[in-house]
Amino acid sequence: MTVLISMTCFIAGIAVGSQINKQALRSHQLHGGQAVPSPITIRAISAVTFALVGFQTGWSMRLIPLLLLAGALLAVSIIDWCQQRIPSVIVKPAFAASVASLLLLSAVGEPGSLTLALLGSLAFSGLLGVIHLLNPSAMGMGDVRLSALLGLFVGWLSSDWLDTGWRLGFVLLLASTIGLVGIAVSAGRTRGSPASRSLLAMRHVRVPFGPALSLATGVVILGSF
């Protein structure tokens, strides 16, 4: 049964990847930035991600909002990686659809706490919002809006408010680590940057935080099953 679910999600991921590719290309035409990955690459990443979500969760009603989240995070990550911007046109509808789906699951008796979901959303977006106010260049407003969506799901899958806080803290720590690794790699590839000046080069490297946040949240969510 698990294999069948994974294969079904794999096929669905290919279809979603095609739509993500179109959205990324449309955004690139409007805002420029780095070249969008090839359609095959995007479809492959989407298909594998969807299959992994299906394999980890198995068949349940919770699979639907988690696939919705996966699709939104893939689209956001690709666009943010290429353009260093997180489009509200993706995040806001995804947040609204997620809230609606979690309300529906709660109504039919599926596990998960709406109270903790809202707490996680407010706490995570509030924390990143403070960081944005203190240092706007380090944390964009798009990251703050995205964190509201991420905190919603992290809280929904938590057992209590303390568990929610621990999970959100781990997401931020893991995302920061991923981001620092990305900065170090990018600085190392900068032409004309000698090793002795690597730290100085890192100060001038900008790496989008959205993909790191998305990946870290995915690790925490899939680790809940």
VOSE-746983 format. One line per 5 residues: for each residue x, y, z of N, C-alpha, C. Coordinates in nm, 4 decimals, padded with zeros to 6 digits. Layout:
<recs>
X Y Z X Y Z X Y Z ~ ... .
</recs>
This chain:
<recs>
00.0827 -00.1205 00.0000 00.0000 00.0000 00.0000 00.0864 00.1259 00.0000 ~ 00.1937 00.1227 00.0807 00.2826 00.2386 00.0885 00.3479 00.2681 -00.0455 ~ 00.3876 00.1598 -00.1157 00.4494 00.1772 -00.2477 00.3505 00.2395 -00.3451 ~ 00.2256 00.1965 -00.3399 00.1223 00.2505 -00.4293 00.1000 00.3987 -00.4013 ~ 00.0958 00.4347 -00.2735 00.0781 00.5755 -00.2370 00.1962 00.6579 -00.2867 .
00.3167 00.6060 -00.2689 00.4363 00.6779 -00.3121 00.4370 00.6979 -00.4636 ~ 00.3993 00.5955 -00.5377 00.3961 00.6054 -00.6836 00.2897 00.7056 -00.7292 ~ 00.1754 00.7041 -00.6622 00.0707 00.8001 -00.6959 00.1168 00.9425 -00.6695 ~ 00.1817 00.9624 -00.5548 00.2345 01.0943 -00.5221 00.3460 01.1342 -00.6188 ~ 00.4256 01.0369 -00.6624 00.5329 01.0632 -00.7588 00.4748 01.1194 -00.8884 .
00.3701 01.0561 -00.9370 00.3057 01.1017 -01.0611 00.2439 01.2401 -01.0419 ~ 00.1785 01.2588 -00.9254 00.1210 01.3901 -00.8962 00.2297 01.4963 -00.8886 ~ 00.3458 01.4583 -00.8353 00.4565 01.5516 -00.8250 00.5075 01.5975 -00.9602 ~ 00.5040 01.5091 -01.0585 00.5454 01.5478 -01.1938 00.4526 01.6561 -01.2488 ~ 00.3219 01.6356 -01.2291 00.2239 01.7337 -01.2770 00.2411 01.8675 -01.2041 .
00.2615 01.8615 -01.0728 00.2817 01.9841 -00.9954 00.4116 02.0524 -01.0373 ~ 00.5153 01.9728 -01.0642 00.6421 02.0294 -01.1082 00.6286 02.1081 -01.2373 ~ 00.5434 02.0618 -01.3272 00.5197 02.1349 -01.4526 00.4595 02.2721 -01.4248 ~ 00.3664 02.2777 -01.3298 00.3055 02.4053 -01.2942 00.4054 02.4965 -01.2234 ~ 00.4906 02.4381 -01.1396 00.5936 02.5170 -01.0716 00.6898 02.5764 -01.1736 .
00.7251 02.4976 -01.2733 00.8150 02.5461 -01.3782 00.7543 02.6649 -01.4521 ~ 00.6255 02.6562 -01.4838 00.5583 02.7672 -01.5521 00.5561 02.8917 -01.4647 ~ 00.5264 02.8731 -01.3362 00.5238 02.9863 -01.2443 00.6617 03.0497 -01.2310 ~ 00.7655 02.9668 -01.2217 00.9017 03.0184 -01.2075 00.9449 03.0946 -01.3332 ~ 00.9105 03.0417 -01.4492 00.9453 03.1098 -01.5746 00.8710 03.2425 -01.5875 .
00.7451 03.2439 -01.5480 00.6669 03.3678 -01.5528 00.7263 03.4724 -01.4593 ~ 00.7666 03.4281 -01.3405 00.8273 03.5197 -01.2446 00.9624 03.5700 -01.2954 ~ 01.0365 03.4830 -01.3614 01.1669 03.5223 -01.4164 01.1505 03.6278 -01.5251 ~ 01.0478 03.6140 -01.6069 01.0228 03.7120 -01.7126 00.9891 03.8487 -01.6551 ~ 00.9219 03.8500 -01.5412 00.8798 03.9763 -01.4803 00.9894 04.0399 -01.3960 .
01.0683 03.9572 -01.3271 01.1620 04.0106 -01.2277 01.3081 03.9790 -01.2559 ~ 01.3370 03.9009 -01.3584 01.4751 03.8702 -01.3906 01.5355 03.7717 -01.2925 ~ 01.6658 03.7872 -01.2669 01.7349 03.6967 -01.1753 01.8083 03.5866 -01.2488 ~ 01.8545 03.4869 -01.1729 01.9261 03.3750 -01.2329 01.8319 03.2907 -01.3187 ~ 01.8926 03.2136 -01.4072 01.8137 03.1270 -01.4942 01.7402 03.0215 -01.4119 .
01.6188 02.9917 -01.4513 01.5385 02.8897 -01.3836 01.5926 02.7516 -01.4210 ~ 01.5995 02.6582 -01.3257 01.6437 02.5216 -01.3593 01.5589 02.4622 -01.4720 ~ 01.6122 02.3613 -01.5371 01.5418 02.3004 -01.6487 01.4106 02.2375 -01.6026 ~ 01.3119 02.2281 -01.6925 01.1843 02.1665 -01.6557 01.1994 02.0241 -01.6030 ~ 01.2930 01.9480 -01.6605 01.3144 01.8108 -01.6143 01.3635 01.8094 -01.4701 .
01.4544 01.9010 -01.4383 01.5061 01.9085 -01.3019 01.3955 01.9415 -01.2030 ~ 01.3132 02.0403 -01.2354 01.2052 02.0810 -01.1451 01.1039 01.9687 -01.1287 ~ 01.0680 01.9021 -01.2382 00.9721 01.7908 -01.2288 01.0295 01.6775 -01.1449 ~ 01.1576 01.6503 -01.1632 01.2209 01.5410 -01.0871 01.2224 01.5721 -00.9378 ~ 01.2602 01.6941 -00.9017 01.2629 01.7334 -00.7601 01.1229 01.7257 -00.7013 .
01.0259 01.7750 -00.7753 00.8878 01.7733 -00.7278 00.8364 01.6304 -00.7106 ~ 00.8642 01.5452 -00.8085 00.8164 01.4068 -00.8025 00.8774 01.3323 -00.6845 ~ 01.0076 01.3476 -00.6645 01.0751 01.2794 -00.5538 01.0249 01.3320 -00.4195 ~ 01.0057 01.4622 -00.4103 00.9557 01.5209 -00.2855 00.8167 01.4690 -00.2516 ~ 00.7286 01.4681 -00.3504 00.5927 01.4190 -00.3283 00.5940 01.2710 -00.2894 .
00.6780 01.1932 -00.3566 00.6867 01.0503 -00.3243 00.7365 01.0294 -00.1814 ~ 00.8319 01.1102 -00.1390 00.8850 01.0993 -00.0034 00.7778 01.1334 00.1003 ~ 00.6998 01.2380 00.0721 00.5913 01.2753 00.1629 00.4890 01.1622 00.1722 ~ 00.4533 01.1048 00.0576 00.3585 00.9937 00.0570 00.4116 00.8714 00.1301 ~ 00.5398 00.8443 00.1134 00.6003 00.7287 00.1796 00.6021 00.7465 00.3306 .
00.6344 00.8677 00.3763 00.6462 00.8931 00.5194 00.5102 00.8969 00.5900 ~ 00.4127 00.9564 00.5264 00.2837 00.9756 00.5930 00.1881 00.8596 00.5705 ~ 00.2027 00.7871 00.4576 00.1058 00.6836 00.4267 -00.0273 00.7462 00.3901 ~ -00.1283 00.6618 00.3711 -00.2575 00.7172 00.3335 -00.3335 00.7655 00.4563 ~ -00.3616 00.8924 00.4579 -00.4464 00.9540 00.5595 -00.4901 01.0880 00.5044 .
-00.5870 01.1477 00.5691 -00.6340 01.2793 00.5257 -00.5256 01.3848 00.5403 ~ -00.4301 01.3608 00.6298 -00.3228 01.4581 00.6509 -00.2300 01.4686 00.5301 ~ -00.2348 01.3703 00.4438 -00.1489 01.3731 00.3255 -00.1824 01.4919 00.2351 ~ -00.3105 01.5290 00.2296 -00.3539 01.6349 00.1383 -00.2908 01.7700 00.1726 ~ -00.3059 01.8199 00.2962 -00.2415 01.9489 00.3258 -00.0887 01.9433 00.3206 .
-00.0311 01.8269 00.3507 00.1149 01.8169 00.3450 00.1665 01.8237 00.2014 ~ 00.0932 01.7659 00.1084 00.1305 01.7782 -00.0329 00.1103 01.9216 -00.0817 ~ 00.0058 01.9844 -00.0327 -00.0164 02.1256 -00.0651 00.1018 02.2091 -00.0172 ~ 00.1453 02.1835 00.1049 00.2611 02.2563 00.1590 00.3863 02.2279 00.0769 ~ 00.4079 02.1014 00.0418 00.5273 02.0644 -00.0353 00.5320 02.1387 -00.1684 .
00.4192 02.1440 -00.2374 00.4149 02.2146 -00.3652 00.4449 02.3625 -00.3504 ~ 00.3864 02.4245 -00.2478 00.4094 02.5673 -00.2255 00.5557 02.5952 -00.1907 ~ 00.6144 02.5107 -00.1067 00.7535 02.5325 -00.0656 00.8510 02.5102 -00.1802 ~ 00.8213 02.4151 -00.2660 00.9070 02.3946 -00.3829 00.9050 02.5164 -00.4742 ~ 00.7851 02.5685 -00.4991 00.7728 02.6867 -00.5851 00.8446 02.8064 -00.5235 .
00.8230 02.8281 -00.3951 00.8865 02.9398 -00.3255 01.0385 02.9253 -00.3266 ~ 01.0874 02.8047 -00.3015 01.2320 02.7824 -00.2932 01.3003 02.8070 -00.4269 ~ 01.2405 02.7594 -00.5346 01.3010 02.7772 -00.6667 01.3035 02.9246 -00.7054 ~ 01.1923 02.9947 -00.6827 01.1865 03.1363 -00.7181 01.2798 03.2178 -00.6294 ~ 01.2821 03.1878 -00.5015 01.3690 03.2617 -00.4108 01.5160 03.2364 -00.4435 .
01.5493 03.1129 -00.4785 01.6882 03.0806 -00.5135 01.7325 03.1568 -00.6386 ~ 01.6434 03.1716 -00.7351 01.6795 03.2364 -00.8611 01.6697 03.3886 -00.8540 ~ 01.5758 03.4394 -00.7743 01.5479 03.5832 -00.7764 01.5641 03.6518 -00.6418 ~ 01.5864 03.5735 -00.5364 01.5978 03.6280 -00.4002 01.4742 03.7093 -00.3638 ~ 01.3592 03.6501 -00.3903 01.2309 03.7092 -00.3518 01.1311 03.5960 -00.3290 .
01.0436 03.6141 -00.2314 00.9406 03.5155 -00.2021 00.8059 03.5764 -00.2400 ~ 00.7443 03.5288 -00.3457 00.6210 03.5913 -00.3954 00.5010 03.5677 -00.3043 ~ 00.4366 03.6765 -00.2665 00.3161 03.6664 -00.1843 00.2031 03.5968 -00.2580 ~ 00.2074 03.6005 -00.3914 00.1019 03.5390 -00.4715 00.0989 03.3878 -00.4517 ~ 00.2070 03.3319 -00.3996 00.2109 03.1888 -00.3668 00.1856 03.1668 -00.2185 .
00.2516 03.2449 -00.1338 00.2463 03.2210 00.0107 00.1075 03.2477 00.0680 ~ 00.0461 03.3584 00.0302 -00.0836 03.3937 00.0891 -00.1937 03.2940 00.0541 ~ -00.2102 03.2556 -00.0743 -00.3115 03.1532 -00.1036 -00.2805 03.0187 -00.0381 ~ -00.1515 02.9847 -00.0296 -00.1138 02.8585 00.0354 -00.1504 02.8615 00.1836 ~ -00.1315 02.9754 00.2469 -00.1663 02.9871 00.3892 -00.3175 02.9739 00.4074 .
-00.3939 03.0424 00.3241 -00.5397 03.0361 00.3350 -00.5908 02.8942 00.3104 ~ -00.5372 02.8290 00.2068 -00.5791 02.6921 00.1762 -00.5386 02.5963 00.2877 ~ -00.4231 02.6193 00.3484 -00.3770 02.5330 00.4571 -00.4667 02.5459 00.5794 ~ -00.5017 02.6685 00.6139 -00.5914 02.6893 00.7282 -00.7248 02.6203 00.7034 ~ -00.7778 02.6351 00.5817 -00.9055 02.5718 00.5481 -00.8955 02.4199 00.5568 .
-00.7862 02.3632 00.5064 -00.7707 02.2176 00.5095 -00.7535 02.1657 00.6513 ~ -00.6817 02.2401 00.7358 -00.6650 02.1977 00.8746 -00.7964 02.2072 00.9523 ~ -00.8764 02.3074 00.9206 -01.0091 02.3178 00.9814 -01.0954 02.1985 00.9417 ~ -01.0865 02.1590 00.8152 -01.1639 02.0451 00.7666 -01.1196 01.9166 00.8351 ~ -00.9886 01.8977 00.8463 -00.9370 01.7775 00.9123 -00.9772 01.7732 01.0588 .
-00.9764 01.8883 01.1237 -01.0184 01.8937 01.2634 -01.1659 01.8574 01.2763 ~ -01.2452 01.8994 01.1797 -01.3890 01.8724 01.1846 -01.4203 01.7242 01.1691 ~ -01.3352 01.6512 01.0963 -01.3599 01.5077 01.0759 -01.2828 01.4224 01.1765 ~ -01.2188 01.4878 01.2729 -01.1548 01.4137 01.3816 -01.0137 01.3671 01.3573 ~ -00.9459 01.4243 01.2583 -00.8066 01.3868 01.2333 -00.7164 01.4438 01.3432 .
-00.6055 01.3753 01.3750 -00.5133 01.4261 01.4781 -00.4529 01.5597 01.4373 ~ -00.4196 01.6392 01.5358 -00.3610 01.7700 01.5093 -00.4343 01.8778 01.5864 ~ -00.3610 01.9767 01.6344 -00.4188 02.0819 01.7163 -00.4232 02.2135 01.6401 ~ -00.5438 02.2662 01.6207 -00.5569 02.3966 01.5567 -00.4990 02.5067 01.6449 ~ -00.5163 02.4924 01.7751 -00.4627 02.5923 01.8679 -00.3108 02.6006 01.8576 .
-00.2456 02.4848 01.8575 -00.0996 02.4837 01.8451 -00.0555 02.5297 01.7065 ~ -00.1372 02.5018 01.6049 -00.1053 02.5477 01.4696 -00.1019 02.6999 01.4645 ~ -00.2031 02.7634 01.5213 -00.2070 02.9096 01.5233 -00.0958 02.9657 01.6120 ~ -00.0701 02.8987 01.7235 00.0389 02.9411 01.8112 00.1726 02.9335 01.7391 ~ 00.1960 02.8235 01.6689 00.3207 02.8087 01.5951 00.3361 02.9126 01.4867 .
00.2264 02.9422 01.4173 00.2303 03.0423 01.3107 00.2629 03.1802 01.3657 ~ 00.1950 03.2179 01.4738 00.2179 03.3496 01.5335 00.3577 03.3595 01.5943 ~ 00.4010 03.2531 01.6612 00.5310 03.2562 01.7277 00.6452 03.2658 01.6270 ~ 00.6388 03.1847 01.5227 00.7494 03.1813 01.4265 00.7552 03.3099 01.3447 ~ 00.6389 03.3554 01.2983 00.6374 03.4796 01.2207 00.6738 03.5985 01.3090 .
00.6329 03.5930 01.4378 00.6692 03.7007 01.5286 00.8193 03.7071 01.5530 ~ 00.8807 03.5899 01.5709 01.0251 03.5841 01.5933 01.1023 03.6366 01.4725 ~ 01.0669 03.5886 01.3551 01.1362 03.6340 01.2348 01.1031 03.7795 01.2028 ~ 00.9828 03.8223 01.2449 00.9473 03.9622 01.2269 01.0358 04.0542 01.3088 ~ 01.0678 04.0126 01.4303 01.1584 04.0910 01.5144 01.2976 04.0981 01.4514 .
01.3433 03.9831 01.3998 01.4742 03.9817 01.3329 01.4728 04.0746 01.2121 ~ 01.3615 04.0758 01.1390 01.3478 04.1643 01.0225 01.3554 04.3106 01.0635 ~ 01.2913 04.3455 01.1733 01.2943 04.4842 01.2195 01.4343 04.5252 01.2640 ~ 01.5051 04.4325 01.3270 01.6399 04.4618 01.3759 01.7419 04.4666 01.2633 ~ 01.7239 04.3801 01.1636 01.8204 04.3719 01.0532 01.7484 04.3322 00.9247 .
01.6855 04.4287 00.8574 01.6078 04.3972 00.7366 01.6901 04.3325 00.6257 ~ 01.8191 04.3620 00.6209 01.9023 04.3045 00.5152 01.9289 04.1566 00.5372 ~ 01.9168 04.1108 00.6620 01.9421 03.9705 00.6936 01.8154 03.8863 00.6855 ~ 01.7008 03.9487 00.7053 01.5739 03.8751 00.7059 01.4693 03.9578 00.6321 ~ 01.4288 03.9098 00.5137 01.3316 03.9829 00.4346 01.1897 03.9609 00.4843 .
01.0998 04.0489 00.4424 00.9604 04.0367 00.4820 00.8974 03.9124 00.4199 ~ 00.9483 03.8708 00.3054 00.8989 03.7479 00.2447 00.9257 03.6271 00.3328 ~ 01.0413 03.6254 00.3982 01.0737 03.5170 00.4907 00.9778 03.5167 00.6097 ~ 00.9397 03.6358 00.6547 00.8472 03.6470 00.7672 00.7107 03.5893 00.7288 ~ 00.6628 03.6255 00.6102 00.5335 03.5722 00.5655 00.5400 03.4205 00.5480 .
00.6511 03.3726 00.4943 00.6673 03.2285 00.4763 00.6689 03.1573 00.6112 ~ 00.7304 03.2179 00.7117 00.7393 03.1538 00.8427 00.6022 03.1338 00.9066 ~ 00.5052 03.2194 00.8723 00.3694 03.2010 00.9242 00.3108 03.0698 00.8730 ~ 00.3369 03.0392 00.7462 00.2903 02.9133 00.6874 00.3631 02.7941 00.7485 ~ 00.4927 02.8060 00.7653 00.5717 02.6957 00.8198 00.5352 02.6678 00.9650 .
00.5220 02.7733 01.0436 00.4862 02.7566 01.1836 00.3494 02.6947 01.2022 ~ 00.2606 02.7181 01.1066 00.1262 02.6602 01.1119 00.1335 02.5076 01.1142 ~ 00.2146 02.4514 01.0266 00.2230 02.3056 01.0167 00.3067 02.2460 01.1295 ~ 00.4127 02.3159 01.1676 00.4944 02.2652 01.2777 00.4115 02.2578 01.4058 ~ 00.3332 02.3617 01.4323 00.2474 02.3603 01.5497 00.1388 02.2546 01.5410 .
00.0831 02.2366 01.4228 -00.0242 02.1391 01.4029 00.0208 01.9973 01.4368 ~ 00.1463 01.9665 01.4096 00.1978 01.8325 01.4324 00.2641 01.8162 01.5694 ~ 00.2621 01.9203 01.6509 00.3259 01.9147 01.7828 00.2285 01.8601 01.8872 ~ 00.2858 01.8148 01.9982 00.2035 01.7556 02.1042 00.1581 01.8573 02.2082 ~ 00.2371 01.9620 02.2292 00.1994 02.0669 02.3234 00.2796 02.1925 02.2890 .
00.2568 02.2997 02.3662 00.3214 02.4263 02.3330 00.4732 02.4196 02.3498 ~ 00.5197 02.3402 02.4460 00.6636 02.3258 02.4653 00.7266 02.2524 02.3461 ~ 00.6587 02.1498 02.2976 00.7056 02.0761 02.1799 00.7070 02.1665 02.0577 ~ 00.6055 02.2522 02.0479 00.6009 02.3476 01.9365 00.7221 02.4394 01.9390 ~ 00.7534 02.4925 02.0564 00.8685 02.5816 02.0689 00.9992 02.5125 02.0353 .
01.0134 02.3878 02.0823 01.1365 02.3132 02.0538 01.1518 02.2889 01.9044 ~ 01.0434 02.2500 01.8406 01.0491 02.2215 01.6967 01.0803 02.3473 01.6161 ~ 01.0170 02.4582 01.6519 01.0431 02.5830 01.5805 01.1872 02.6283 01.6003 ~ 01.2380 02.6111 01.7216 01.3771 02.6451 01.7475 01.4725 02.5607 01.6645 ~ 01.4400 02.4325 01.6522 01.5246 02.3443 01.5728 01.5180 02.3815 01.4246 .
01.3981 02.4185 01.3762 01.3845 02.4618 01.2369 01.4739 02.5823 01.2104 ~ 01.4689 02.6811 01.3002 01.5490 02.8019 01.2803 01.6982 02.7712 01.2880 ~ 01.7379 02.6850 01.3809 01.8792 02.6477 01.3937 01.9274 02.5733 01.2692 ~ 01.8480 02.4767 01.2231 01.8873 02.3995 01.1052 01.8897 02.4868 00.9812 ~ 01.7902 02.5745 00.9666 01.7861 02.6637 00.8506 01.9055 02.7590 00.8508 .
01.9415 02.8092 00.9696 02.0566 02.8992 00.9794 02.1859 02.8268 00.9424 ~ 02.1974 02.7014 00.9854 02.3155 02.6221 00.9514 02.3245 02.5997 00.8017 ~ 02.2107 02.5641 00.7405 02.2082 02.5438 00.5959 02.2448 02.6732 00.5239 ~ 02.1901 02.7847 00.5738 02.2208 02.9132 00.5123 02.3675 02.9488 00.5221 ~ 02.4292 02.9237 00.6373 02.5715 02.9534 00.6543 02.6575 02.8671 00.5626 .
02.6194 02.7412 00.5482 02.6929 02.6538 00.4564 02.6811 02.7073 00.3135 ~ 02.5613 02.7508 00.2765 02.5420 02.8079 00.1434 02.6258 02.9320 00.1212 ~ 02.6336 03.0171 00.2236 02.7154 03.1382 00.2128 02.8627 03.1026 00.1980 ~ 02.9085 03.0054 00.2772 03.0492 02.9651 00.2717 03.0848 02.9086 00.1341 ~ 02.9954 02.8259 00.0809 03.0210 02.7664 -00.0512 03.0226 02.8747 -00.1582 .
02.9267 02.9673 -00.1516 02.9195 03.0752 -00.2505 03.0408 03.1665 -00.2416 ~ 03.0853 03.1959 -00.1184 03.2034 03.2804 -00.1005 03.3276 03.2115 -00.1547 ~ 03.3356 03.0803 -00.1353 03.4513 03.0061 -00.1843 03.4600 03.0029 -00.3357 ~ 03.3440 03.0172 -00.4002 03.3413 03.0145 -00.5469 03.3614 03.1521 -00.6082 ~ 03.3634 03.2558 -00.5228 03.3804 03.3916 -00.5737 03.5204 03.4088 -00.6305 .
03.5261 03.4515 -00.7542 03.6556 03.4661 -00.8193 03.7357 03.5774 -00.7534 ~ 03.8635 03.5509 -00.7389 03.9524 03.6519 -00.6843 03.9467 03.6653 -00.5343 ~ 03.8833 03.5697 -00.4655 03.8760 03.5747 -00.3191 03.9755 03.4765 -00.2604 ~ 04.0906 03.5235 -00.2137 04.1892 03.4327 -00.1551 04.1367 03.3714 -00.0275 ~ 04.1902 03.2568 00.0087 04.1435 03.1844 00.1267 04.1572 03.2690 00.2530 .
04.2621 03.3502 00.2591 04.2846 03.4305 00.3787 04.1775 03.5369 00.3976 ~ 04.1037 03.5653 00.2914 04.0004 03.6673 00.2994 03.8617 03.6062 00.2857 ~ 03.8493 03.4767 00.3158 03.7221 03.4075 00.2972 03.6118 03.4650 00.3847 ~ 03.6470 03.5018 00.5108 03.5464 03.5588 00.5996 03.4973 03.6935 00.5483 ~ 03.5884 03.7715 00.4922 03.5502 03.9005 00.4353 03.4592 03.8800 00.3145 .
03.4910 03.7778 00.2330 03.4091 03.7494 00.1163 03.2690 03.7063 00.1570 ~ 03.2580 03.6316 00.2668 03.1278 03.5843 00.3134 03.0358 03.6994 00.3510 ~ 03.0938 03.8110 00.3964 03.0123 03.9254 00.4367 02.9379 03.9857 00.3198 ~ 02.9871 03.9657 00.1986 02.9272 04.0280 00.0807 02.8454 03.9294 -00.0023 ~ 02.8289 03.8088 00.0491 02.7515 03.7072 -00.0231 02.6078 03.7071 00.0274 .
02.5144 03.7084 -00.0655 02.3728 03.7034 -00.0295 02.3155 03.5695 -00.0766 ~ 02.2640 03.4933 00.0183 02.2028 03.3641 -00.0118 02.0583 03.3681 00.0377 ~ 01.9617 03.3343 -00.0466 01.8213 03.3375 -00.0037 01.7955 03.2411 00.1110 ~ 01.7134 03.2863 00.2067 01.6864 03.2076 00.3258 01.5640 03.1181 00.3105 ~ 01.4787 03.1491 00.2113 01.3571 03.0715 00.1920 01.3801 02.9228 00.1683 .
01.4726 02.8852 00.0794 01.4981 02.7419 00.0601 01.5477 02.6722 00.1854 ~ 01.6319 02.7397 00.2634 01.6818 02.6796 00.3877 01.5688 02.6608 00.4882 ~ 01.4821 02.7600 00.5009 01.3666 02.7477 00.5899 01.2755 02.6335 00.5468 ~ 01.2528 02.6248 00.4170 01.1649 02.5204 00.3647 01.2227 02.3818 00.3880 ~ 01.3519 02.3661 00.3611 01.4159 02.2360 00.3796 01.4163 02.1956 00.5273 .
01.4496 02.2897 00.6140 01.4533 02.2597 00.7569 01.3157 02.2209 00.8093 ~ 01.2130 02.2909 00.7638 01.0770 02.2580 00.8058 01.0358 02.1208 00.7535 ~ 01.0739 02.0916 00.6307 01.0431 01.9602 00.5752 01.1045 01.8467 00.6563 ~ 01.2280 01.8674 00.7003 01.2950 01.7666 00.7820 01.2193 01.7444 00.9125 ~ 01.1786 01.8521 00.9766 01.1063 01.8426 01.1039 00.9705 01.7775 01.0851 .
00.8988 01.8152 00.9799 00.7650 01.7590 00.9564 00.7723 01.6111 00.9242 ~ 00.8604 01.5729 00.8314 00.8695 01.4318 00.7958 00.9233 01.3482 00.9116 ~ 01.0015 01.4117 00.9979 01.0502 01.3405 01.1151 00.9434 01.3172 01.2195 ~ 00.8267 01.3774 01.2002 00.7169 01.3598 01.2946 00.6393 01.2316 01.2710 ~ 00.6659 01.1640 01.1588 00.5877 01.0430 01.1246 00.6723 00.9178 01.1468 .
</recs>
